[in-house]
Structure formats: C-alpha cells, structure tokens
Amino acid sequence: MSDPGSTAGGLDDRHRQLDDALAAVGSSLGRCDYAGARRRLAGFDADLDRHIRREEQLLFPVYELAAGSAAATTRMRHEHGRIRRLARALDGALADGDASEGSDVLDALRSVLALHFTKEDWVIYPVTATAMAPG
C-alpha cells in the first residue's frame, strides 16, 4: 500500500529525513559526543522549523478549507509546540552533559514525532493533496 502522504508535495519524505536527523543525534548521544549531538540537533531544529512553517502557513489553511474544520490542525499546532519544547529540553540536557536525561527526552521526542507524523501522513496530507489536485 502506498503512503497517502506521498502526494502531499513530499512532506512525508521530510518526515523520514527528520527521523534520520534525530537518529544521528541519538548516535552521537550514545557515544557521549555531546558537542556533536548538539550540532546535529541544531540541524534537526532548523529543518523542523522550516517543515512546521510550511505546514502551518501553506498546508493547514488548505486542509481547514477542505475539511470545513480547524480541529485537526489546532491539535497539530499544539503538537508542534510540544515537539519544539522537547527539542529545547534535549538541547539543555546535551549542554549539561546529562546522558540519562538526554536519552529520556530523546525517547519522548521520538515517540511524539512518530504519532504526530502518522496523523499528518494519514489525515492531513491526503485531504490537502486531494484539495490541491488539478481538475
């Protein structure tokens, strides 16, 4: 079965890239390379911020018009805030050299992202892709 988000301008691909970037943070953390983990996290944060802006400014308004409701996108925006807060907490743990806290926050961030990306891939992106399809 193909991923329904694959028609939404490649944003599902961005999810995979963000997952990979976060995995690189985890690899550095696992080696106690806190400086490397923070550099990788900075790259992840920049990519995440661009991704979130694209969703919130471009896709979510299209979804809201097509669905006739902002309930799902309101929830997605709330989750975007939680994801950003977890990323900041992870940076703090890395700055402190706290491997245990860093690992816990990284696990929480991965969990939240997995659920969030699934909702977008299966709910938001298909509706948006259909609404933007020619014809």
Residue frames as a rotation matrix with the C-alpha (Angstrom) as fourth column:
MET 1
0.585 0.811 0.000 0.00
0.811 -0.585 0.000 0.00
0.000 0.000 -1.000 0.00
SER 2
-0.268 -0.695 0.667 1.41
0.608 -0.659 -0.443 3.39
0.747 0.286 0.600 -0.87
ASP 3
-0.573 -0.021 -0.819 1.70
0.741 -0.441 -0.507 6.08
-0.350 -0.897 0.268 1.71
PRO 4
0.426 0.831 0.357 -1.20
0.905 -0.398 -0.152 8.53
0.016 0.388 -0.922 1.29
GLY 5
0.623 -0.233 -0.746 1.08
0.160 -0.897 0.413 11.41
-0.765 -0.377 -0.522 2.22
SER 6
-0.314 -0.843 0.437 3.26
0.641 0.151 0.753 10.74
-0.701 0.516 0.493 -0.81
THR 7
-0.018 0.375 0.927 1.02
0.935 -0.323 0.149 13.00
0.355 0.869 -0.345 -2.83
ALA 8
0.867 0.398 -0.298 1.40
0.492 -0.777 0.393 15.97
-0.075 -0.487 -0.870 -0.49
GLY 9
0.826 -0.521 0.217 4.45
-0.339 -0.765 -0.547 17.55
0.451 0.379 -0.808 -2.03
GLY 10
0.122 -0.858 -0.499 6.99
0.171 0.514 -0.841 15.19
0.978 0.017 0.209 -0.48
LEU 11
0.115 -0.079 0.990 6.32
-0.839 -0.542 0.055 16.22
0.532 -0.837 -0.128 3.10
ASP 12
0.970 0.170 0.176 6.22
-0.237 0.836 0.496 12.56
-0.063 -0.522 0.850 4.11
ASP 13
0.485 -0.873 -0.048 9.79
0.551 0.347 -0.759 12.38
0.679 0.341 0.650 2.78
ARG 14
-0.081 -0.468 0.880 10.64
-0.433 -0.779 -0.454 15.29
0.898 -0.418 -0.140 5.09
HIS 15
0.731 0.364 0.577 9.30
-0.676 0.276 0.683 13.24
0.090 -0.889 0.448 7.98
ARG 16
0.891 -0.439 -0.118 11.75
0.434 0.899 -0.066 10.45
0.135 0.008 0.991 7.14
GLN 17
0.102 -0.888 0.448 14.59
0.345 -0.391 -0.853 12.95
0.933 0.242 0.266 6.83
LEU 18
0.170 0.029 0.985 13.72
-0.765 -0.627 0.150 14.45
0.622 -0.779 -0.084 10.22
ASP 19
0.965 0.172 0.197 13.60
-0.256 0.774 0.580 10.96
-0.053 -0.610 0.791 11.73
ASP 20
0.597 -0.801 -0.036 17.04
0.645 0.507 -0.571 10.24
0.476 0.318 0.820 10.25
ALA 21
-0.023 -0.597 0.802 18.42
-0.141 -0.792 -0.594 13.54
0.990 -0.126 -0.066 11.59
LEU 22
0.495 0.278 0.824 17.11
-0.831 -0.127 0.542 12.70
0.256 -0.952 0.168 15.06
ALA 23
0.974 -0.206 -0.094 18.66
0.218 0.965 0.147 9.22
0.060 -0.163 0.985 14.82
ALA 24
0.200 -0.948 0.246 22.02
0.443 -0.136 -0.886 10.91
0.874 0.286 0.393 14.16
VAL 25
0.103 -0.080 0.992 21.53
-0.737 -0.676 0.022 12.95
0.668 -0.733 -0.128 17.35
GLY 26
0.864 0.319 0.390 20.88
-0.500 0.631 0.593 9.69
-0.057 -0.707 0.705 19.20
SER 27
0.728 -0.663 -0.175 24.02
0.504 0.690 -0.520 8.10
0.465 0.291 0.836 17.76
SER 28
-0.116 -0.779 0.616 26.14
-0.045 -0.615 -0.787 11.00
0.992 -0.118 0.036 18.96
LEU 29
0.315 0.315 0.895 24.46
-0.879 -0.258 0.400 10.91
0.358 -0.913 0.196 22.36
GLY 30
0.992 0.101 -0.082 25.13
-0.075 0.957 0.280 7.16
0.106 -0.272 0.956 22.57
ARG 31
0.308 -0.950 -0.051 28.84
0.693 0.261 -0.673 7.88
0.652 0.172 0.738 22.12
CYS 32
0.470 -0.026 -0.882 28.65
0.754 -0.508 0.417 10.68
-0.459 -0.861 -0.219 24.73
ASP 33
-0.688 -0.581 0.435 29.61
0.725 -0.580 0.372 13.12
0.036 0.571 0.820 21.96
TYR 34
0.064 0.791 -0.608 27.54
0.767 -0.429 -0.478 15.94
-0.639 -0.436 -0.634 23.38
ALA 35
-0.346 -0.240 -0.907 29.02
-0.277 -0.897 0.343 18.64
-0.896 0.370 0.244 21.11
GLY 36
-0.995 -0.029 -0.098 28.30
-0.102 0.329 0.939 16.51
0.005 0.944 -0.330 18.04
ALA 37
-0.449 0.891 -0.069 24.82
0.892 0.443 -0.093 15.72
-0.053 -0.103 -0.993 19.27
ARG 38
0.044 0.460 -0.887 24.12
0.392 -0.825 -0.408 19.42
-0.919 -0.330 -0.216 19.78
ARG 39
-0.703 -0.325 -0.633 25.38
-0.435 -0.507 0.744 20.25
-0.562 0.799 0.215 16.26
ARG 40
-0.920 0.392 0.029 23.15
0.295 0.640 0.709 17.56
0.260 0.661 -0.704 14.80
LEU 41
-0.194 0.876 -0.442 20.25
0.907 -0.012 -0.422 18.75
-0.375 -0.482 -0.792 16.94
ALA 42
-0.304 0.034 -0.952 20.75
-0.087 -0.996 -0.008 22.30
-0.949 0.081 0.306 15.66
GLY 43
-0.935 -0.050 -0.351 20.43
-0.353 0.040 0.935 20.99
-0.032 0.998 -0.055 12.10
PHE 44
-0.646 0.751 -0.136 17.36
0.739 0.660 0.134 18.99
0.190 -0.014 -0.982 13.07
ASP 45
-0.176 0.581 -0.794 15.82
0.607 -0.571 -0.553 22.09
-0.775 -0.579 -0.252 14.69
ALA 46
-0.597 -0.097 -0.797 16.42
-0.427 -0.803 0.417 24.22
-0.680 0.589 0.437 11.59
ASP 47
-0.938 0.258 -0.231 14.88
-0.076 0.498 0.864 21.57
0.338 0.828 -0.447 9.33
LEU 48
-0.493 0.782 -0.381 11.99
0.868 0.414 -0.275 21.04
-0.057 -0.466 -0.883 11.73
ASP 49
-0.330 0.349 -0.877 11.28
0.209 -0.879 -0.428 24.76
-0.921 -0.324 0.217 11.89
ARG 50
-0.793 0.022 -0.609 11.13
-0.569 -0.382 0.728 25.04
-0.217 0.924 0.315 8.08
HIS 51
-0.847 0.470 -0.247 8.89
0.302 0.810 0.503 21.99
0.437 0.352 -0.828 7.91
ILE 52
-0.375 0.721 -0.582 6.50
0.833 -0.013 -0.553 23.28
-0.407 -0.692 -0.596 10.57
ARG 53
-0.490 0.164 -0.856 6.30
-0.202 -0.977 -0.072 26.72
-0.848 0.137 0.512 8.95
ARG 54
-0.903 0.144 -0.406 5.45
-0.391 0.121 0.913 25.14
0.181 0.982 -0.053 5.58
GLU 55
-0.653 0.690 -0.312 2.71
0.684 0.714 0.147 23.05
0.324 -0.117 -0.939 7.16
GLU 56
-0.275 0.578 -0.768 1.20
0.749 -0.372 -0.548 25.81
-0.602 -0.727 -0.330 9.26
GLN 57
-0.413 0.059 -0.909 1.36
-0.259 -0.964 0.055 28.55
-0.873 0.258 0.414 6.65
LEU 58
-0.683 0.054 -0.728 0.62
-0.730 -0.031 0.682 26.60
0.014 0.998 0.061 3.48
LEU 59
-0.790 0.307 -0.531 -1.00
0.055 0.898 0.437 23.23
0.611 0.316 -0.726 4.12
PHE 60
-0.771 0.499 -0.397 -3.08
0.565 0.245 -0.788 23.72
-0.296 -0.831 -0.470 7.22
PRO 61
-0.504 0.639 -0.581 -5.18
-0.476 -0.767 -0.430 26.55
-0.720 0.060 0.691 5.72
VAL 62
-0.538 0.289 -0.792 -5.90
-0.734 0.300 0.609 24.34
0.414 0.909 0.051 2.69
TYR 63
-0.832 0.214 -0.513 -6.85
0.353 0.916 -0.191 21.45
0.429 -0.339 -0.837 4.98
GLU 64
-0.751 0.542 -0.377 -9.14
0.231 -0.319 -0.919 23.67
-0.618 -0.777 0.114 7.05
LEU 65
-0.418 0.600 -0.682 -11.00
-0.839 -0.544 0.036 24.87
-0.349 0.587 0.731 3.96
ALA 66
-0.536 0.162 -0.829 -11.32
-0.519 0.711 0.474 21.36
0.667 0.684 -0.297 2.53
ALA 67
-0.758 0.188 -0.624 -12.34
0.497 0.786 -0.367 19.75
0.422 -0.589 -0.690 5.82
GLY 68
0.103 0.822 0.561 -14.53
0.071 -0.568 0.820 22.62
0.992 -0.045 -0.117 6.94
SER 69
0.973 0.160 -0.164 -12.91
0.159 0.045 0.986 22.48
0.165 -0.986 0.018 10.36
ALA 70
0.244 -0.922 0.300 -9.77
-0.579 -0.387 -0.718 23.56
0.778 0.002 -0.628 12.16
ALA 71
0.849 0.150 0.507 -9.98
-0.522 0.389 0.759 20.94
-0.083 -0.909 0.409 14.90
ALA 72
0.826 -0.556 0.092 -7.29
0.563 0.824 -0.068 18.65
-0.038 0.108 0.993 13.49
THR 73
0.199 -0.797 0.570 -4.91
0.487 -0.425 -0.764 21.47
0.851 0.429 0.303 12.62
THR 74
0.525 0.007 0.851 -5.38
-0.647 -0.646 0.405 23.09
0.553 -0.763 -0.335 16.01
ARG 75
0.935 -0.176 0.307 -4.23
-0.086 0.729 0.679 19.79
-0.344 -0.661 0.667 17.53
MET 76
0.578 -0.757 0.306 -1.30
0.763 0.369 -0.531 19.60
0.289 0.540 0.791 15.09
ARG 77
0.267 -0.466 0.843 -0.20
-0.105 -0.884 -0.455 23.13
0.958 0.033 -0.285 16.02
HIS 78
0.758 0.039 0.651 -0.37
-0.649 -0.043 0.759 22.19
0.058 -0.998 -0.007 19.69
GLU 79
0.857 -0.454 0.242 1.80
0.391 0.881 0.267 19.17
-0.335 -0.134 0.933 18.99
HIS 80
0.441 -0.724 0.530 4.26
0.473 -0.314 -0.823 21.33
0.763 0.614 0.204 17.05
GLY 81
0.431 -0.239 0.870 4.70
-0.645 -0.756 0.112 23.38
0.631 -0.610 -0.480 20.20
ARG 82
0.854 -0.088 0.512 5.28
-0.363 0.604 0.709 20.26
-0.372 -0.792 0.484 22.29
ILE 83
0.746 -0.608 0.270 7.84
0.657 0.606 -0.450 18.97
0.110 0.513 0.851 19.77
ARG 84
0.322 -0.630 0.707 9.72
0.040 -0.737 -0.675 22.28
0.946 0.246 -0.212 19.89
ARG 85
0.579 -0.080 0.811 9.70
-0.786 -0.319 0.530 22.24
0.216 -0.944 -0.247 23.72
LEU 86
0.905 -0.259 0.337 11.07
0.107 0.907 0.407 18.70
-0.411 -0.333 0.849 23.77
ALA 87
0.553 -0.740 0.383 13.82
0.626 0.066 -0.777 19.67
0.550 0.669 0.500 21.33
ARG 88
0.311 -0.423 0.851 14.79
-0.470 -0.847 -0.249 22.58
0.826 -0.322 -0.462 23.61
ALA 89
0.755 -0.004 0.656 14.81
-0.622 0.313 0.718 20.26
-0.209 -0.950 0.234 26.61
LEU 90
0.851 -0.483 0.208 17.02
0.519 0.834 -0.188 17.83
-0.082 0.268 0.960 24.71
ASP 91
0.356 -0.743 0.566 19.44
0.224 -0.521 -0.824 20.63
0.907 0.420 -0.019 23.89
GLY 92
0.461 -0.141 0.876 19.55
-0.778 -0.539 0.323 21.57
0.426 -0.831 -0.358 27.57
ALA 93
0.892 -0.120 0.436 20.32
-0.165 0.812 0.560 18.00
-0.421 -0.572 0.704 28.61
LEU 94
0.668 -0.681 0.299 23.06
0.679 0.394 -0.620 17.79
0.305 0.617 0.725 25.98
ALA 95
0.354 -0.513 0.782 24.51
-0.209 -0.858 -0.469 21.13
0.912 0.003 -0.411 27.10
ASP 96
0.536 -0.076 0.841 24.61
-0.844 -0.073 0.532 19.78
0.022 -0.994 -0.103 30.67
GLY 97
-0.480 -0.719 -0.502 26.24
-0.713 0.653 -0.255 16.53
0.511 0.235 -0.827 29.51
ASP 98
-0.355 0.461 0.813 23.39
-0.705 0.440 -0.557 14.58
-0.614 -0.771 0.169 31.10
ALA 99
-0.884 -0.089 -0.459 23.21
-0.409 0.624 0.666 11.33
0.228 0.776 -0.588 29.12
SER 100
-0.784 0.618 -0.064 20.34
0.574 0.682 -0.453 9.89
-0.237 -0.392 -0.889 31.13
GLU 101
-0.076 0.760 -0.645 18.11
0.099 -0.638 -0.764 12.96
-0.992 -0.122 -0.027 30.81
GLY 102
-0.440 -0.167 -0.882 19.12
-0.784 -0.408 0.468 13.36
-0.438 0.898 0.049 27.18
SER 103
-0.986 0.053 -0.155 18.18
-0.026 0.882 0.470 9.77
0.162 0.468 -0.869 26.43
ASP 104
-0.494 0.854 -0.164 14.82
0.655 0.241 -0.716 10.14
-0.572 -0.461 -0.678 28.20
VAL 105
-0.001 0.479 -0.878 13.96
-0.268 -0.846 -0.462 13.35
-0.964 0.234 0.129 26.36
LEU 106
-0.695 -0.311 -0.648 15.12
-0.698 0.075 0.713 11.90
-0.173 0.947 -0.270 23.05
ASP 107
-0.911 0.406 0.069 12.86
0.410 0.909 0.076 8.89
-0.032 0.098 -0.995 23.56
ALA 108
-0.142 0.892 -0.429 9.91
0.486 -0.315 -0.816 11.17
-0.863 -0.324 -0.388 24.37
LEU 109
-0.183 0.001 -0.983 10.63
-0.621 -0.776 0.115 13.32
-0.762 0.631 0.143 21.31
ARG 110
-0.941 -0.188 -0.281 10.82
-0.337 0.593 0.731 10.27
0.029 0.783 -0.622 19.05
SER 111
-0.684 0.728 0.042 7.53
0.660 0.642 -0.390 8.98
-0.311 -0.239 -0.920 20.43
VAL 112
0.034 0.696 -0.717 5.70
0.139 -0.714 -0.686 12.27
-0.990 -0.076 -0.122 19.99
LEU 113
-0.417 -0.261 -0.871 7.09
-0.753 -0.438 0.492 12.70
-0.510 0.860 -0.014 16.47
ALA 114
-0.996 0.027 0.080 6.10
0.064 0.865 0.498 9.17
-0.056 0.501 -0.863 15.43
LEU 115
-0.301 0.952 -0.053 2.48
0.785 0.216 -0.581 9.71
-0.541 -0.217 -0.812 16.45
HIS 116
0.089 0.283 -0.955 2.39
-0.140 -0.946 -0.294 13.22
-0.986 0.160 -0.044 15.05
PHE 117
-0.682 -0.427 -0.594 3.86
-0.625 -0.082 0.776 12.23
-0.380 0.901 -0.211 11.68
THR 118
-0.869 0.410 0.276 1.44
0.467 0.864 0.188 9.32
-0.161 0.292 -0.943 11.39
LYS 119
0.036 0.932 -0.360 -1.54
0.591 -0.310 -0.745 11.62
-0.806 -0.186 -0.562 11.90
GLU 120
-0.006 -0.088 -0.996 -0.25
-0.534 -0.842 0.077 14.06
-0.846 0.532 -0.041 9.32
ASP 121
-0.876 -0.440 -0.198 0.62
-0.403 0.442 0.802 11.34
-0.265 0.782 -0.564 6.80
TRP 122
-0.828 0.551 0.100 -2.77
0.559 0.801 0.214 9.64
0.038 0.233 -0.972 7.09
VAL 123
0.131 0.920 -0.369 -5.14
0.863 -0.288 -0.414 12.53
-0.487 -0.264 -0.832 7.82
ILE 124
0.282 -0.022 -0.959 -3.79
-0.021 -1.000 0.016 15.98
-0.959 0.015 -0.282 6.95
TYR 125
-0.627 -0.692 -0.358 -1.75
-0.342 -0.169 0.924 15.23
-0.700 0.702 -0.130 3.82
PRO 126
-0.723 0.366 0.585 -4.32
0.659 0.620 0.425 13.15
-0.207 0.693 -0.690 1.91
VAL 127
0.371 0.901 -0.225 -7.06
0.786 -0.434 -0.440 15.76
-0.494 -0.013 -0.869 2.39
THR 128
0.231 -0.377 -0.897 -4.68
-0.214 -0.919 0.331 18.53
-0.949 0.115 -0.293 1.41
ALA 129
-0.805 -0.578 0.135 -3.41
-0.036 0.275 0.961 16.64
-0.592 0.769 -0.242 -1.65
THR 130
-0.342 0.774 0.533 -6.95
0.918 0.396 0.015 15.97
-0.199 0.495 -0.846 -2.82
ALA 131
0.555 0.586 -0.590 -7.94
0.508 -0.801 -0.317 19.61
-0.658 -0.124 -0.743 -2.32
MET 132
0.100 -0.621 -0.777 -4.92
-0.440 -0.728 0.525 20.82
-0.892 0.290 -0.346 -4.32
ALA 133
-0.456 -0.267 0.849 -5.22
0.497 0.715 0.492 18.26
-0.738 0.646 -0.193 -7.12
PRO 134
-0.833 0.148 -0.534 -5.93
-0.480 -0.676 0.560 19.72
-0.277 0.722 0.634 -10.55
GLY 135
-0.786 0.528 -0.322 -9.29
-0.096 0.410 0.907 19.16
0.611 0.744 -0.271 -12.07
